[in-house]
């Protein structure tokens, strides 16, 4: 049937003429035809819903398989209408006079927002593309790139910090040189500072290894101890030399410690930067290698989730799922949701103050095709709203927000407080939820507007748990884009940014001034060092000049006069001593200069050595990183294999669940058959009970007739009249005795009540029979006494005149009369076999009636009627027939 009917929209959505596509299309057309034949049939609606989501899944799998890498899915206009709105059939659209596509393009347009509330709205296609981006790692790649860039920026900050510390050290040394007159002591301070600087790089490397958990070799540990000792010794010696400049010495130590800390951080950043880069590259490679099958499986999982949520909406609203579009869609649905949400937040301002909100922020909104009120998805922190609400969007948003409050109540304080109210103490989980949604709806739509609906206990509960506190500021407002209030906020933000810019410029100017002062101090330090060097050279030159002048004077003294030879010799010796002293000072200055040069060369050699060691460490780090990447790849492979195994297990579990569901459906069908059979049997039993009671009533009527006098007996009613009266009486009693549920129809509990009633009636009948037997016994005794009294009467008492009718004839007349009456009641041809009328052995004026095998209430019942109770009336009848 499906292949003979054509649908314009379906033909545009699925253009295949064979394979899976034509199968999906045929299934859809077949179910559309069944639905249109009877749009109230729930089974047809369920089948159509199943076929609709099969169609959507097929379309999306085909769409995602055509994408490359991390590209999003691109949808045509027909596909957007099908997935987002359920417009998949031209036949369904034409079957409704409410259908229109006039506002379909404006359905999801958003022009308003709530201040300080950031909620994102998605259609199904937009949400699936967002999920696909997350699956393909687009957001993870962005995070890794941001991490890499942050570490690079941090490295530059630490390098700049080190440069600033070196500059500060030079400034401090320049200050010491200016304030210290002893140049030799300054040179010693300078040499000790340089010694500390030489140990800094290697000391930072060993410290980094220790802090990172890397094991140090024995030689490295010994070297670390030696370096620490050298640094401490140099600092202690420098401290002794700078007792007059303790503050400046502390500044030097602080700069050195900062350099060491920065070097350790830089080494960590270098290692982290290399790891971040490797992670980024490997992640990009792994995501680019994602197969189409995995992407199809992912999309299938997400579509199944949307389908389950849409069916859950229908189940909560007690309607059948109807995703196919057959009505006109409202324009700007997000704006309507914003208005309703703002009204809710004013009534319940603390709804978003939860642990869930602190971790994941505001929920997003996903619009799905179909009907019903909104719900909340805890797994994806999202509201699910059908595009058509059950009543209105206000109640739809209230339903979703109440479920959000319920699910985010992780400590159960909110729900337990509500459950403690007297009317709700015995409600089940689902009924308690429904009551809460109903009460919230009344509270927001009625109570807050002045209508008194709640009792005092419930109104006080809402005032304590939900309503804003006295000192609580409720500042929720719906704003249009470009509204004055928003513009003022933007202006304030602009002013704040301008203020920050001015402040930043002032700080930059201050930093530039500090840099200029630092450069100036550095130049002054260099000038002081140069002046010290020139001073040493001048001292050496002066000493040489003094020595030469002393020698010349000694020659002139020798030539002057021999009388002053002794004095000359003394002065010459003194001059020679001074010259020697000057020569020693010159030698010391030269030696200091040579030591400075040697120290510079040694520092250069140490720098080269440390550079080589750093390169070696870098290569070692790269090797360790490569090993770590290999280990990570191995772990990833294991995880993939585990996930594959888990997927197989889940598929197997799904298959078992499907089989169990099928068996459950079969058992349910069998149970329904048994239930229907039981109801039929109960109905038959009830009818049989009516027949039995009618029969008993008729027999009671016959028994009553036998008690009448002769001419009254001849006026007895016919069988049809007796039967009609008995049936009417029994039916009236049955209706009066039956409860309301039995009058409407039989259920399982009604069948139990009917069986109990039937058993009770049987017990009453048995009691009546026992009572008749007891009366029969008493009448027998009375009859025996009567016979004795009659035998004692005088012989003068004689019957009426006329020939006495024989007892056999009287018995025959009575038997024929009773046969006729009972046969007309029972209407059974074999009444002579079922009915036995015999003379009483104890009383010749009586007869015994034995009625056997009469079918009543689906069972055989033997009913014996003893006529001893009607002997007196029967005797009068016999006398009348004489």
C-alpha positions in Angstrom: 0.0 0.0 0.0 2.8 2.4 0.9 4.6 2.0 -2.4 1.5 3.0 -4.3 1.1 6.4 -2.5 3.4 9.3 -3.1 4.2 12.2 -0.7 5.9 15.3 -2.1 7.9 16.1 1.1 9.1 12.6 1.6 10.2 12.3 -2.1 12.3 15.5 -1.6 13.8 14.2 1.7 14.6 10.7 0.3 15.5 10.5 -3.3 16.7 6.9 -3.4 14.7 4.4 -5.4 16.1 1.3 -3.7 17.9 0.0 -0.6 17.4 1.4 2.9 16.0 4.7 1.8 13.0 3.3 -0.1 12.4 0.9 2.9 12.3 3.9 5.3 10.1 5.9 2.9 7.6 3.0 2.5 7.4 2.5 6.2 6.7 6.2 6.7 4.0 6.3 4.0 2.3 3.2 5.4 2.1 4.6 8.9 0.9 8.0 7.7 -2.0 6.3 5.9 -3.0 4.3 9.0 -2.8 7.5 11.1 -4.9 9.5 8.6 -7.5 6.6 8.5 -8.1 7.0 12.2 -6.2 9.9 13.9 -7.5 8.8 17.3 -5.9 5.4 17.2 -3.1 5.3 19.8 -1.4 2.4 18.1 -1.3 4.2 14.8 0.3 7.3 16.5 3.0 5.2 18.2 3.8 3.5 14.9 4.0 6.8 13.1 6.3 8.2 15.9 8.6 5.2 15.5 8.7 5.6 11.7 9.3 9.4 12.0 12.4 8.9 14.2 13.7 6.1 11.9 13.4 8.6 9.1 15.3 11.3 11.0 18.0 8.9 12.1 18.5 7.7 8.5 18.7 11.3 7.2 21.3 12.4 9.9 23.5 9.3 9.5 23.6 9.9 5.7 24.4 13.6 6.4 27.2 13.0 8.9 28.8 10.4 6.7 29.2 13.1 4.0 31.2 15.4 6.3 35.0 15.5 6.4 37.0 15.7 9.6 35.5 18.2 12.1 33.2 19.9 9.5 29.6 20.6 10.7 26.6 19.1 9.0 25.1 21.3 6.4 21.3 21.0 6.1 19.0 21.9 3.2 15.8 23.9 4.0 13.6 20.7 3.7 15.9 18.9 6.1 15.8 21.7 8.6 12.0 21.7 8.5 11.9 17.9 8.9 14.3 17.7 11.8 13.5 20.8 13.7 9.7 21.0 13.2 8.6 17.5 12.1 7.5 18.7 8.6 8.0 15.3 6.8 4.7 14.7 5.1 2.5 16.8 2.7 -0.4 14.4 3.4 -0.5 15.1 7.1 -0.2 18.9 6.5 -3.1 18.9 4.1 -5.2 16.9 6.5 -5.4 19.8 8.9 -7.0 23.2 8.3 -4.6 24.7 11.0 -1.5 24.1 9.0 0.6 27.0 7.7 4.3 27.8 7.1 3.9 31.6 7.2 5.8 32.1 10.5 8.2 29.1 10.3 11.3 31.2 9.5 10.7 33.4 12.6 9.9 30.5 15.0 13.4 30.4 16.7 14.3 34.1 16.4 15.4 35.8 19.6 15.2 39.5 20.3 15.0 39.7 24.1 17.1 38.6 27.1 17.0 38.6 30.9 19.6 40.8 32.6 22.5 38.7 34.1 20.9 35.4 32.8 22.7 33.8 30.0 20.6 31.0 28.4 21.4 29.6 25.0 18.6 28.4 22.6 19.1 25.5 20.2 17.1 23.8 17.5 17.7 20.1 17.1 20.1 20.6 14.1 22.0 23.3 16.0 22.3 21.1 19.1 23.5 18.1 17.1 26.2 20.3 15.4 27.4 21.5 18.8 27.5 17.9 20.0 29.4 16.9 16.9 32.0 19.7 17.5 32.5 18.4 21.0 32.8 14.8 19.8 35.4 15.9 17.2 37.3 17.7 19.9 37.0 21.3 18.5 36.5 22.7 22.0 39.3 20.5 23.4 41.6 21.7 20.7 40.8 25.3 21.5 41.5 24.6 25.2 44.9 23.0 24.3 45.8 25.9 22.1 44.8 28.3 24.8 46.9 26.3 27.3 49.9 26.4 24.9 49.6 30.1 24.4 49.2 30.8 28.1 52.4 28.8 28.9 54.2 30.7 26.2 53.1 34.0 27.6 54.1 32.8 31.1 57.6 32.0 29.8 58.0 35.5 28.5 56.8 36.9 31.8 59.4 34.9 33.7 62.2 35.8 31.3 61.2 39.5 31.7 61.2 39.0 35.4 64.7 37.6 35.3 65.9 40.5 33.2 64.4 42.9 35.7 66.1 41.0 38.6 69.5 41.2 36.9 69.0 44.9 36.3 68.0 45.4 40.0 71.2 43.6 41.1 73.3 46.0 39.0 71.5 48.9 40.5 72.2 47.6 44.0 75.8 47.0 43.2 76.1 50.5 41.8 74.6 52.0 45.0 77.2 50.0 47.1 80.0 51.2 44.9 78.9 54.8 45.4 78.6 54.5 49.1 81.8 52.5 49.7 85.2 54.3 49.5 87.2 51.0 49.7 87.4 49.8 46.1 89.2 46.6 46.9 86.4 45.6 49.3 83.9 46.4 46.6 85.7 44.2 44.1 85.5 41.4 46.6 81.7 42.0 47.0 81.4 42.0 43.3 83.3 38.8 42.9 81.2 37.0 45.6 78.0 38.1 43.8 79.3 36.8 40.5 80.2 33.5 42.2 76.5 33.2 43.4 75.3 34.0 39.8 77.6 31.2 38.4 75.9 28.6 40.7 72.3 29.8 40.0 71.6 27.9 36.7 72.8 24.5 37.8 71.3 24.9 41.2 67.9 25.7 39.6 68.2 22.7 37.3 68.7 20.2 40.2 66.0 21.9 42.2 63.6 21.5 39.3 64.4 17.8 39.0 63.8 17.3 42.7 60.5 19.2 42.7 59.2 17.3 39.6 59.8 13.9 41.2 62.8 13.0 39.0 65.4 11.0 40.8 68.9 12.5 41.1 72.0 10.4 40.7 74.6 10.2 43.5 76.9 12.5 41.8 74.1 15.1 41.1 73.1 15.0 44.8 76.7 15.6 45.9 77.1 18.4 43.4 73.8 20.0 44.6 75.1 19.9 48.2 78.4 21.5 47.1 76.6 24.2 45.2 74.4 25.0 48.2 77.5 25.2 50.4 79.2 27.5 47.9 76.2 29.8 47.6 75.8 30.0 51.4 79.6 30.6 52.0 79.6 33.4 49.3 76.5 35.0 50.9 78.0 34.8 54.4 81.3 36.4 53.3 79.4 39.1 51.4 77.3 39.7 54.5 80.4 40.3 56.6 81.7 42.8 54.0 78.4 44.7 53.8 77.6 45.1 57.5 77.2 48.8 56.8 74.8 48.1 53.9 72.5 45.3 55.3 69.5 46.6 53.4 71.3 46.5 50.1 72.7 43.0 50.9 69.1 41.8 51.6 68.1 43.3 48.2 70.9 41.3 46.5 69.8 38.1 48.2 66.2 38.7 47.3 67.0 39.3 43.6 69.1 36.1 43.6 66.3 34.1 45.1 63.8 35.5 42.6 66.2 34.5 39.8 66.4 30.9 41.1 62.6 30.6 41.5 62.1 32.0 38.0 64.6 29.6 36.5 62.8 26.7 38.2 59.4 27.9 36.8 60.9 28.4 33.4 62.3 24.8 33.3 58.8 23.6 34.3 57.2 25.7 31.6 59.6 24.5 29.0 58.7 20.9 29.8 55.0 21.7 30.0 55.1 23.6 26.7 56.7 20.7 24.9 54.1 18.4 26.4 51.2 20.7 25.5 52.4 21.0 21.9 52.8 17.2 21.6 49.3 16.7 23.1 47.8 19.2 20.7 49.4 17.6 17.7 48.5 14.0 18.7 44.9 15.0 19.6 44.4 16.7 16.2 45.8 13.7 14.5 43.6 11.3 16.4 40.4 13.3 15.8 41.1 13.7 12.1 41.4 9.9 11.9 37.9 9.4 13.4 36.0 7.0 11.1 32.6 7.7 9.6 31.2 4.7 11.4 32.0 6.3 14.8 30.5 9.6 13.8 27.3 7.8 12.6 27.2 5.9 15.9 27.5 9.1 17.8 24.8 10.9 15.9 22.5 7.8 16.3 23.1 8.0 20.0 22.2 11.7 20.2 19.1 11.3 18.0 17.9 8.4 20.2 18.4 10.6 23.2 16.2 13.4 21.7 13.6 10.8 20.7 13.5 9.4 24.3 13.2 12.9 25.7 10.3 13.7 23.4 8.5 10.4 24.3 9.1 11.2 28.0 7.4 14.6 27.5 4.4 12.8 26.0 4.3 10.2 28.8 4.4 12.9 31.5 1.6 14.8 29.8 -0.4 11.5 29.3 -0.6 11.9 25.5 0.6 9.9 22.6 3.8 11.3 20.8 2.9 13.3 17.7 6.1 14.7 16.2 4.7 15.3 12.7 3.9 19.0 11.9 0.2 19.6 11.3 -0.4 23.2 12.7 1.0 26.7 12.4 4.1 27.3 14.4 4.2 30.4 16.7 6.7 33.1 15.9 9.6 34.0 18.2 9.1 31.1 20.6 12.4 32.0 22.5 11.0 35.5 23.4 7.8 33.8 24.8 10.0 31.5 26.9 12.1 34.5 28.1 8.9 36.3 29.3 7.6 33.2 31.1 11.1 32.5 32.6 11.4 36.1 33.9 8.1 35.8 35.6 9.1 32.5 37.2 12.5 33.9 38.4 10.7 36.8 40.1 8.6 34.3 42.1 11.5 31.9 42.7 14.7 33.9 42.6 17.0 31.3 44.3 16.3 28.5 41.8 19.8 28.8 40.2 21.7 28.9 43.5 22.6 25.2 43.4 25.8 23.1 43.3 24.8 22.0 39.8 24.7 25.7 38.6 28.1 26.4 40.1 29.6 23.6 38.2 27.8 23.9 34.8 26.1 27.3 34.7 22.7 28.1 33.2 20.9 25.3 31.4 20.5 25.6 27.6 17.1 25.2 25.8 16.5 22.6 23.1 13.3 22.8 21.0 12.0 19.5 19.7 9.0 18.7 17.4 5.8 17.6 19.1 3.4 18.6 21.9 3.7 18.8 25.7 5.1 20.8 28.6 8.8 21.2 29.1 11.1 18.9 31.1 14.7 19.1 32.4 17.6 16.8 31.3 20.1 16.4 34.1 22.6 14.6 31.8 23.0 17.5 29.4 21.9 20.4 31.7 19.2 21.4 29.2 15.5 22.2 29.1 13.6 20.2 26.5 10.6 22.2 25.1 8.2 20.8 22.4 7.4 23.6 19.9 3.7 23.2 20.8 2.9 23.4 24.6 0.2 21.2 26.2 -1.7 24.3 27.4 0.6 27.4 27.2 4.2 28.3 27.3 4.0 29.7 30.9 2.9 26.3 32.3 5.5 24.6 30.1 8.3 26.7 31.6 6.9 26.2 35.1 7.0 22.4 34.6 10.6 22.5 33.3 11.8 24.8 36.1 10.2 22.7 38.9 11.8 19.6 37.5 15.1 21.5 37.4 14.6 22.4 41.1 13.7 18.7 41.8 16.7 17.2 40.0 19.3 19.7 41.4 18.1 19.1 45.0 21.1 16.8 45.6 20.7 17.0 49.4 16.9 16.2 49.1 16.1 19.1 51.5 13.7 20.8 49.2 11.6 17.7 48.2 11.6 16.3 51.8 10.3 19.7 53.0 7.5 19.5 50.5 6.8 15.8 51.2 6.5 16.6 55.0 3.3 18.6 54.3 0.3 16.8 55.6 -1.6 16.3 52.2 1.6 14.8 50.5 3.1 12.5 53.1 1.8 9.3 51.5 2.3 10.2 47.8 4.6 8.2 45.5 7.6 9.7 43.8 5.8 10.5 40.5 2.6 11.8 42.2 4.7 14.0 44.5 6.4 15.5 41.4 3.1 16.1 39.7 1.6 17.7 42.8 4.6 20.0 43.1 4.3 21.2 39.4 0.5 21.7 40.0 1.1 23.8 43.2 3.9 25.9 41.5 1.5 26.6 38.6 -1.2 27.7 41.0 1.3 29.7 43.1 2.6 31.7 40.1 -0.6 32.1 38.1 -3.1 32.6 40.9 -1.7 33.1 44.4 0.8 35.8 43.5 -2.0 37.6 41.7 -4.2 37.8 44.8 -6.4 34.7 44.5 -6.5 32.7 47.7 -6.3 29.0 46.6 -3.9 27.4 49.1 -4.6 26.5 52.7 -2.4 28.2 55.4 0.1 25.4 55.6 0.9 25.3 51.9 0.9 29.1 51.6 3.4 29.4 54.5 5.6 26.7 52.9 5.8 28.7 49.6 6.5 31.9 51.6 9.4 30.2 53.4 10.9 28.0 50.7 10.2 29.8 47.5 9.3 33.5 47.8 12.1 36.1 47.9 13.3 37.2 51.4 12.7 40.7 52.7 16.3 41.8 52.2 16.7 39.9 48.9 17.1 42.0 45.7 15.1 40.6 42.8 16.3 42.4 39.7 15.2 40.3 36.8 13.9 42.2 33.8 13.3 41.4 30.1 15.2 43.7 27.9 15.2 44.3 24.1 18.5 44.4 22.3 19.6 48.0 22.2 17.3 49.1 25.1 18.3 52.1 27.1 19.2 50.2 30.2 21.5 47.9 28.3 23.0 50.9 26.6 23.7 52.5 30.0 25.4 49.3 31.1 27.5 49.3 28.0 28.4 52.9 28.6 29.3 52.1 32.2 31.4 49.2 30.9 33.0 51.5 28.3 33.8 54.1 31.0 35.2 51.4 33.2 37.4 50.2 30.3 38.5 53.8 29.7 39.4 54.1 33.3 41.3 50.9 33.2 43.1 52.1 30.0 44.1 55.3 31.7 45.2 53.4 34.8 47.2 51.0 32.6 48.8 54.0 30.7 49.8 55.6 34.1 51.3 52.3 35.2 53.1 52.0 31.9 54.5 55.5 32.3 55.5 54.7 35.9 57.2 51.5 34.7 58.9 53.4 31.9 60.2 56.0 34.5 61.4 53.1 36.7 63.2 51.6 33.7 64.8 54.9 32.9 65.9 55.3 36.5 67.2 51.7 36.4 69.2 52.4 33.2 70.5 55.6 34.8 71.7 53.7 37.9 73.2 51.0 35.6 75.1 53.7 33.7 76.2 55.2 37.1 77.4 51.7 38.2 79.4 51.2 35.0 80.9 54.7 35.4 81.8 53.9 39.0 83.5 50.6 37.9 85.4 52.5 35.2 86.4 55.2 37.7 87.7 52.5 40.1 89.7 50.9 37.3 91.2 54.3 36.3 91.9 55.2 39.9 93.9 51.9 40.3 95.9 52.8 37.1 96.5 56.4 38.5 97.7 55.0 41.8 100.2 52.7 40.0 101.4 55.6 37.8 101.8 57.9 40.8 103.8 55.2 42.6 106.1 54.9 39.7 106.5 58.6 39.4 107.3 58.9 43.1 109.9 56.1 42.9 111.6 57.8 40.0 111.7 61.2 41.8 113.1 59.5 44.8 115.9 58.0 42.8 116.7 61.3 41.2 116.8 63.1 44.5 119.1 60.4 45.9 121.6 61.0 43.0 121.5 64.8 43.6 122.0 64.3 47.3 125.1 62.1 46.6 126.5 64.8 44.4 125.7 67.7 46.9 127.7 67.1 49.9 129.4 64.1 51.5 128.5 65.6 54.9 125.0 64.9 54.4 125.6 61.3 53.1 124.1 59.7 56.1 120.9 61.7 55.9 120.8 61.1 52.2 121.1 57.4 52.7 118.2 57.5 55.3 116.0 59.5 52.9 116.9 57.3 50.0 116.0 54.2 52.0 112.6 55.8 52.9 112.1 56.7 49.2 113.0 53.3 48.2 110.5 51.8 50.7 107.8 54.1 49.4 108.7 53.1 45.8 108.5 49.5 46.7 105.2 50.0 48.4 103.8 51.8 45.3 105.1 49.0 43.1 103.3 46.5 45.3 100.1 48.4 45.0 100.5 48.6 41.3 101.1 44.9 41.2 98.0 44.3 43.3 95.9 46.4 41.0 97.3 44.6 38.0 96.6 41.2 39.7 93.0 42.3 40.5 92.5 43.2 36.9 93.9 39.9 35.8 91.6 38.1 38.3 88.6 39.9 37.0 89.5 38.9 33.5 90.1 35.3 34.5 86.8 35.3 36.4 85.0 36.6 33.2 86.7 33.9 31.1 85.7 31.3 33.7 82.1 32.6 33.7 82.0 32.4 29.9 83.3 28.8 30.1 80.7 27.9 32.7 78.0 29.5 30.6 79.0 27.4 27.6 79.1 24.3 29.8 75.7 25.1 31.3 74.3 25.7 27.9 75.5 22.3 26.7 74.0 20.7 29.8 70.7 22.5 29.2 70.7 21.2 25.6 71.5 17.7 26.9 68.7 18.0 29.5 66.3 19.2 26.7 67.2 16.1 24.6 66.6 13.9 27.7 63.3 15.7 28.3 62.3 15.1 24.6 63.2 11.4 24.9 61.2 11.1 28.2 58.3 12.9 26.5 58.5 10.6 23.5 58.4 7.6 25.9 55.5 9.2 27.8 53.6 9.7 24.4 54.2 6.1 23.5 52.9 5.0 27.0 49.9 7.3 26.5 49.2 5.9 23.0 49.3 2.4 24.5 46.9 3.4 27.2 44.6 5.0 24.6 44.7 1.8 22.6 43.7 -0.1 25.7 40.9 2.3 26.4 39.7 2.0 22.8 39.7 -1.8 23.1 37.8 -1.5 26.4 35.3 0.9 24.9 34.8 -1.5 22.0 34.2 -4.4 24.4 31.9 -2.3 26.4 30.0 -1.3 23.2 29.5 -5.0 22.3 28.3 -5.7 25.9 25.9 -2.8 25.6 24.6 -4.1 22.3 24.2 -7.5 23.7 22.4 -6.1 26.7 20.1 -4.1 24.4 19.3 -7.2 22.4 18.5 -9.1 25.7 16.4 -6.2 26.8 14.5 -6.2 23.5 13.9 -10.0 23.9 12.8 -9.6 27.5 10.4 -6.8 26.4 9.0 -9.1 23.7 8.4 -11.9 26.2 6.9 -9.4 28.6 4.5 -8.3 25.8 3.6 -11.9 25.1 2.9 -12.6 28.8 0.9 -9.4 28.9 -1.2 -10.6 25.9 -1.7 -14.0 27.5 -2.7 -12.3 30.8 -5.2 -10.2 28.9 -6.7 -13.3 27.3 -6.9 -15.1 30.6 -8.4 -11.9 32.1 -11.0 -11.7 29.3 -11.8 -15.4 29.7 -12.2 -15.0 33.5 -14.5 -12.0 32.9 -16.6 -14.1 30.5 -16.8 -16.9 33.0 -17.7 -14.5 35.8 -20.4 -13.0 33.6 -21.8 -16.5 32.8 -21.7 -17.3 36.5 -23.6 -14.1 37.3 -26.2 -15.0 34.7 -26.4 -18.5 36.1 -26.9 -17.1 39.5 -29.7 -14.9 38.2 -31.3 -18.0 36.6 -30.9 -20.0 39.8 -32.4 -17.4 42.0 -35.3 -17.0 39.5 -35.9 -20.7 39.7 -35.8 -20.7 43.5 -38.2 -17.7 43.5 -40.6 -19.6 41.1 -40.5 -22.7 43.3 -41.2 -20.6 46.4 -44.2 -19.2 44.5 -45.3 -22.8 43.8 -44.8 -23.6 47.5 -46.9 -20.6 48.3 -49.7 -21.7 45.9 -49.8 -25.1 47.7 -50.6 -23.3 50.9 -53.7 -21.7 49.4 -57.3 -22.9 49.6 -59.0 -24.7 46.8 -60.8 -22.0 45.0 -57.8 -19.6 45.6 -55.4 -22.2 44.2 -57.5 -22.4 41.0 -57.0 -18.6 40.6 -53.2 -19.0 40.6 -51.2 -17.0 38.1 -49.8 -18.6 35.0 -46.2 -19.7 34.6 -45.2 -16.7 32.4 -46.5 -14.3 35.0 -44.8 -16.1 37.8 -41.5 -16.2 35.8 -41.7 -12.5 34.9 -42.4 -11.4 38.4 -39.5 -13.6 39.7 -37.1 -12.4 37.1 -37.9 -8.7 37.8 -37.6 -9.2 41.5 -34.2 -11.1 41.2 -32.8 -8.5 38.8 -33.9 -5.6 41.1 -32.2 -7.4 44.1 -29.0 -8.0 42.0 -28.8 -4.4 41.0 -29.4 -3.2 44.5 -26.9 -5.5 46.0 -24.2 -5.0 43.4 -21.6 -2.2 44.1 -21.1 0.7 41.7 -18.1 -0.9 40.1 -20.1 -4.2 39.4 -22.8 -2.2 37.7 -20.3 -0.5 35.3 -18.4 -3.7 34.4 -16.4 -6.5 35.7 -12.8 -6.1 36.7 -10.5 -8.5 38.6 -11.7 -7.2 42.0 -15.4 -7.3 40.8 -15.0 -11.0 39.9 -13.9 -11.7 43.4 -16.9 -9.8 44.9 -19.3 -11.7 42.6 -17.9 -15.1 43.6 -18.1 -14.1 47.3 -21.8 -13.0 46.8 -22.6 -16.3 45.0 -21.0 -18.3 47.8 -22.9 -16.3 50.4 -26.2 -16.9 48.5 -25.5 -20.6 48.4 -24.8 -20.6 52.1 -28.1 -18.8 52.7 -29.9 -21.4 50.5 -28.4 -24.2 52.5 -29.5 -22.5 55.8 -33.0 -22.2 54.4 -33.0 -25.9 53.5 -31.8 -26.8 57.0 -34.5 -24.6 58.4 -37.2 -26.3 56.3 -35.9 -29.7 57.4 -36.1 -28.6 61.0 -39.7 -27.4 60.5 -40.5 -30.7 58.7 -39.3 -32.6 61.7 -41.5 -30.5 64.0 -44.5 -30.9 61.7 -43.9 -34.7 61.7 -44.2 -34.7 65.4 -47.3 -32.5 65.3 -48.8 -34.9 62.6 -48.2 -37.9 64.8 -49.9 -36.2 67.7 -52.9 -35.3 65.5 -53.3 -38.9 64.3 -53.3 -40.0 67.9 -56.0 -37.4 68.8 -58.1 -38.4 65.8 -57.9 -42.0 66.8 -59.2 -41.1 70.2 -62.2 -39.2 68.9 -65.6 -40.9 69.3 -66.9 -42.9 66.4 -69.9 -40.7 66.0 -67.8 -38.2 64.1 -68.0 -39.2 60.5 -67.0 -37.5 57.2 -69.5 -35.8 54.9 -72.2 -37.7 53.2 -71.4 -39.3 49.9 -69.1 -41.9 48.6 -65.5 -41.5 49.8 -62.9 -41.0 47.1 -60.1 -43.6 47.4 -56.7 -42.3 48.5 -55.1 -43.5 45.3 -57.4 -41.3 43.2 -56.9 -38.3 45.5 -53.1 -38.8 45.1 -53.3 -39.2 41.4 -55.3 -35.9 41.1 -52.9 -34.0 43.2 -49.9 -35.5 41.4 -51.3 -34.5 38.0 -52.0 -31.0 39.2 -48.5 -30.6 40.6 -46.9 -32.1 37.5 -48.7 -29.6 35.3 -47.7 -26.7 37.4 -44.0 -27.6 37.8 -43.7 -28.7 34.2 -45.0 -25.3 33.0 -42.4 -23.7 35.2 -39.4 -25.9 34.3 -40.3 -26.3 30.6 -38.4 -29.6 30.4 -39.7 -32.5 28.3 -38.1 -35.0 30.6 -39.8 -33.6 33.7 -41.1 -37.0 34.6 -37.5 -38.2 35.0 -36.4 -35.2 37.0 -39.6 -34.9 39.2 -40.8 -37.6 41.5 -44.1 -37.2 43.5 -44.8 -40.1 45.9 -47.3 -40.6 48.8 -45.9 -39.9 52.2 -45.1 -43.0 54.1 -45.9 -41.4 57.4 -49.0 -39.5 56.4 -51.5 -40.8 53.9 -52.8 -37.3 53.4 -49.4 -35.9 52.3 -47.1 -36.3 49.3 -43.3 -36.0 48.9 -41.9 -33.9 45.9 -38.3 -34.8 44.9 -36.7 -32.5 42.2 -33.3 -33.6 41.0 -30.5 -32.6 38.5 -31.7 -29.0 37.9 -28.9 -26.9 36.3 -28.2 -23.7 38.2 -25.1 -21.5 38.4 -23.0 -23.8 36.2 -23.4 -26.7 38.6 -25.7 -29.6 39.4 -28.0 -28.9 42.4 -30.2 -31.5 44.1 -33.2 -29.8 45.6 -35.6 -31.8 47.8 -38.9 -30.2 48.7 -40.6 -31.9 51.6 -44.3 -31.1 51.7 -44.9 -31.8 55.3 -45.1 -28.1 55.9 -48.1 -27.8 53.6 -50.0 -30.9 54.8 -52.9 -28.9 56.3 -53.6 -26.9 53.2 -53.2 -30.0 51.0 -55.7 -31.9 53.2 -58.3 -29.1 52.7 -57.6 -29.3 48.9 -58.2 -33.1 49.0 -61.5 -32.7 50.9 -62.6 -30.1 48.3 -62.0 -32.5 45.5 -64.2 -35.3 47.0 
